[in-house]
Amino acid sequence: METSLLPLHATVRLSLDEGACLPLRSDFGGCRACAATCPAHVIAVDADAVTLADGCLECGRCVAACPTDALRLDGFGEALVPPPGSDPVEVECAKVPTTLRARGAVEVPCLGALSLGRLAELHERAGERGVTLVDRGWCGGCAAGCADGVPPVAAVHARLVLWLDAVGDPRPAPTRVTRALPAPRMPAAIPPPAARLDGPTMSRRRFFRAVLPDPAARARDVTPMGGACRPAHPANRRRAAPDRVRLLAALERAATRAGTAVPAEAFPRVANNGACADHRVCTAACPTGALKVEVTGGEASLAFAGAACIGCGACARACPEGALAVDAHGGAASPVEIARHAQRECRACGDPFTPRADEAFCLACEKSRRFVGDAMAQLFRARP
């Protein structure tokens, strides 16, 4: 049954790239970040659909929480561009009237719509001018805020300051300032961006459907990756998480300025307990291509690149041997080999495979042999 959607404004501005959404991409996705972050509690994530109920605030907090940029808020650009000038670049909530902001202030739907990568990118673009996040004291009374009145961006700001301090960035870190405004002046709803008012409208009956061209390179009736270990999207459609790229790019430039290196704490780590059997389900489940297998000289090598990893844990959940464990910190940017297996040529199909003990057939051929054997046993009470 299709959900009837009644967004805050006359158009649906929130959209989903299904091919990038972790739980839709794979049975092992496990991500519920958007639903957990939504202050209106109107997003529901299931194994085969993401739905939106009445009451979306269009604050963009779910967009900031999404680890793969699968969620988009129309009017909230890919890159936040600071205005020209010499003053610090100020960031304001869209509810604040333009007459009360600094000239050319960067507008966001809500301060909580700033992800770690977006804030880091803005910090880089601002240069020596620095970035100032302006708190108007409205968060406590805002439906998109939080009960304690602390701006939703506070945790993101604190994390970025820690990372910039870790690399020794000589530029001033982003700051937060309080310039309180009377609560009665706060609008009840987040105004839509002016550029969107005269633009084309979008169907209100189709949330997260056909919003982006070829969103998942598949029809809606295609089953995501399941027990057969076949991904719903081929490997060449995997991509790096854009927000992760923004953050690491900013940290690398900051480290270059400081003559240091990005610390290992910035990169996740995947450990192999030795039980890896080269099933390669982990590489199929990985949404960013952080895990890859290379076969050379009769050996298969499983490599992990911390720079591409978003720490989603899909690889660990998918591994049938329970061989992998994901740690959020302590990895390395460059690919690191975490498993190596000697290969053998299958006696039936000739393809290389990793044998267990004295196996002579690959898994697919062995299954075929068992199927044929079982069929003959049932039909003729005989074995081939």
N, C-alpha and C positions, 0 to 999 in steps of 0.2 A: 504494500500500500504506500503510495507516494505521500510524503508529508507536505501539508499546506504551509507555506512559509509566509510570514508577514514581517518583513524586515522593518527597521526603524524608518528608513527613507523609501522613496518610491522605486528605488532600484536595488537589486542585490549586488553588493559590492564585494562580498567575500567569495572566494573561489578556491578550488582545490585541483592541484595537479595529481591525479590518481597514481600516475606512474612513480611519483616521488614519495607518496604516503606510505610509511613503513608497514602498518597493519594491512593495507590493501595490496601492497606489493608482495608480501610473503606471509605465510601462516606463522612465521617465527618473528614477525615484526615487533609485536608486543608494546608498541608506543601508544600512550594515551595522554601525551603532554597537553594537547589542545583542550581536551575535555577537563583535565585536572586544573588548567589555568583559567578557563573561562569564568569570569566573575558572575555571569548571569546563569551559568550551569545549563546552557541550552545546546551544547555540542555532545553528541553521543557517537562513540566509535565502536563498531562491530567488526567482525572478521571480513565482511563483504561490503560494508557501507559506512559512510560517515554522514550523519544527518544533523540538521539544525532545526531546533524547535523555535517557537515564538520568543521574542524578547532579545534578539541579538543587539548588542550595544554598538557594534562596529568600532570597538576600541582598539583592535589589533593586538591584544595581548596574546591571543592564540597564535597569531602570526610570529610573534617574537619567540614563543615557546617551541614552535615546530622545528625540529633539528635538521630538516632537509629542505626548508623553504617550500614545502608542498602547499601551504596556505598562502594566499595572496589577498591583500585588501586593496581594491581598486582606488587609485588616488594617492596611495602611499608608495612612493617611488622605490625602485630598486636601490638607488643611491641617494643619500642625503647630501645635498650640495650646499656648502656654506656660502653666504652672500659675500660679495667683495667688501673690503674695508679693513680697518686695522683693529677694531674692537674685538673682544672675545665673541665667539660664535655662541649665541644663546639658543636654547631649545625650549619651546613652549608647547603646552597642551593646546589642542585645537579649540577647547572651550574658552580659552582666554581671548577676549576681544582684541583685534589687531591694533586698536587705538591705545592699548595698554602695554603692548610689547615693544621691545627694542626694534629699531628699524632693521628689516630683513631677517628677523628671527626665524629659525628653522621650525616649521610646524610639524608636529606628529599628532596622530589621532588621540593618543594618550601617552604619557611618559612610559607607561608599561609596554608600549609597542616597540620600544627600543631593545633590540636583542644585543647580545654581547658583541657580535660581529659588526652590526650596524654602528654601534657607538664607537667601536675601535676604528672603523673606517672613517667616521666623521672626525674623530680625533686626528687621524692622519691628514685628512683634507684641510683641517683648520690650521695646521702647522703651528707656528709659534704663538698664534692668537689664542689658542686654547678653546675649550668647550665648557660652557656653563649650562647646567640643567636647572631650570627655574621652577621652584616649588611655590605654588600659589596658596597652599594650605587648604586646597579643596578635596584632596584625595579621600579624607575621612568621610566626607558627605557625598562622594560621587559613587554612582552604581558601579563604575569600572575601577574604583579605587580599592581600599581595604579598610577594615574596621579600625585599625590603630592609627590611621592617618598618614602612615609612612608611604611615600610614593612607590608604586610597584617597580620603578626603575632602580630603587636603592640598592638592591642586591646585585644587579647587573653592574651598576657604577662601582660598587665596592670591589667586585671581582676584577674589573678592568684595571682599576688603580693598583691592585695587587700584582697583576701581570706586568704592567708597565714598570712598577717598582722592581720586579724580579729581573727584568732585562736592563734596568738602569737607564730608561729613556730620559734624555736630558730635557725634552720638551715638557711643559707643564701638563700634568694629568688633568682630566676633566674634573670639574668641581660641581657641587650642588649648593644652591643658595635659596633662601626662603624670602620671598616677597609677597607676603600675604595680601589677599584681596578679600573684601567682605563676602561671606558665604551667599547672601542673596543675589549677588551678581553672577553666580555660576549658572550657566544654562542647564536645563534638565537633560538635554541630549547633546551628543557630539555632532557639531555641524558637519555636513558633507563638504569636501573640498570644492572650491568655487569652479575649478576646471571641470568637475564632473557634472555640474548642474545642467550644462548645455550639451552634454555628450549623449551618445546613444544609450537607450535603456536596455535592461536585461530582464529576461523572463523571471518572474517571482515564483514560478512553479517548479523551477529546475535549479535547485541548489547543488553545487558541486557536480554539475552535469554539463558536459560540452562547453565549459567556460574557456578552457584553453584549447588551442588547436591540438587535435590528436593527443588528449591528455595522458593516456596511458598506453598508447599504441595498441589498444585492444578493445574489444567490445565489452559491454558490461557483463555479459553472460560467461566470460572466460574465468575459469576458476584460478585463484592465486596459487602460488607454489604450494603443493601439498606433499603427501607421502612419496610421490614419484620423484621428488627432488628436482622438478623442472621449474625454473623461474617463470613467472608470468611475463617478465620482460627479459629479452636477451641481454647478455653481458655487455654488449656494445651500447646499451641504453642506460647502464649504470653511470652515475655521475657523482662527482664530489659534492658534498653539502655546501651550498653557497655561503652560508653564514660562517661555517668553519673556515672556508677559504678566506673570507674577509678578516677574521680574527688573526689567523696565522700570518697573513700578508702584513697586517699592521704590526704584529709583534716582531716579525723578521726585519721590517724596516726600522723599527725602534731599536732593535738589537744592533743593527748595522750602525746606526748613529752613535750608539753607546760603545761600540767595539766589543760587544759581548755576543752571546748566543742564546737562543730561546731554550729555556731549561727543559729537562726531561719531563717535568711535571705537567707540561702543556700537551703531552702526547699520551694517549691511552696505550696500554700494553696488553698483548694477548699471549698467554702462557699455555704450553702444551705439556700435559702430565705424562706423556709417553704413550698414551693409548690411541693416538691418531692412527687410523687404518686407511687413510687416503680415499675416503668416500667422496670427498670434495663437496659435501652438502654445505659446508661452511662458506665456500666461495660462491655457491649459488645463492645463499641467503644474504650475503653481504651486499648492502644497497649502494655502497660507494666504491667498490673495487679495492678496498684496503687489503683483502686477502686474495692472493693469486697463486696459481700453480704453474710452474714451468717444468717441462720435461726435456732433459738433455742427457745424452750419453747413457741412456738406459736407466736414469734415475728421475724421480719426480720430487720437486722441491716446493714446499708451501712457504710462501713469504708473506710477511705482514708489514704494512706501512702505516705507522702511527699518525702521519700527517693527514691521511685520508680518513682515518677512523673517527666515528662520532660516538663510539662507546654504546651503541644500541644493544649489544649483547645477542643479536640474532644468530651469530655464528655459534656461540656457546649453547644456545637453546636448540639449534638445529643439529649439532653433532650427535650422531647416533651412539658414539662411544663415550660421550661425556668427557672428551679429551681437552677441551678448551675452557679457559677462564679469562674473563676480561677485567682488567684493572683500569680505572679512570686515569691513572698517572703512572709515570715512570717508564714511558716507552721511548721511541726514537722516531725522528722524522723519516729517515731513510728506511727502505725495506730491510727487514731482518728475517732470516730463515728460521722457521720454528719447527719444521719437520722435513725429513728427507726419507724417501723410500726407493729401494731397488725395484725395478720393474721386470716383467717377464712377458713374452709374447703368448697370447692366448692360442691354444692348439686348435680352436674351432674357427675363430674369426680373424686371428692374426693381429688383433689390436693389442697394444701394450697395456698391462694392468699391474697393480700391486698385489702380489699373492700373499695369502696367509698360510703359513706352513708349506705344504707341498702342492698347493692348488695348481692345476694346469689350465683351468678355464677362467675367463673373466666372469664377473658377477652376472652379467646379462646372459651369457652363454650357459652358465651353470643353472640359472633359473629355467632356461629353455630345456635343458637336458632333464631337469627334474620334472618339468611339466609333461614332457614326452614320456618319461618313465612312468609317471603316475597314470597317465592316460592309457598306456599299454597294459599296465598292471590291472586297471579296472576293466579294460575291454577284453584282454587276452590272458589275464593272470600271468603275465610274463614281463620280464625286464629287458630293455635293449642291450 
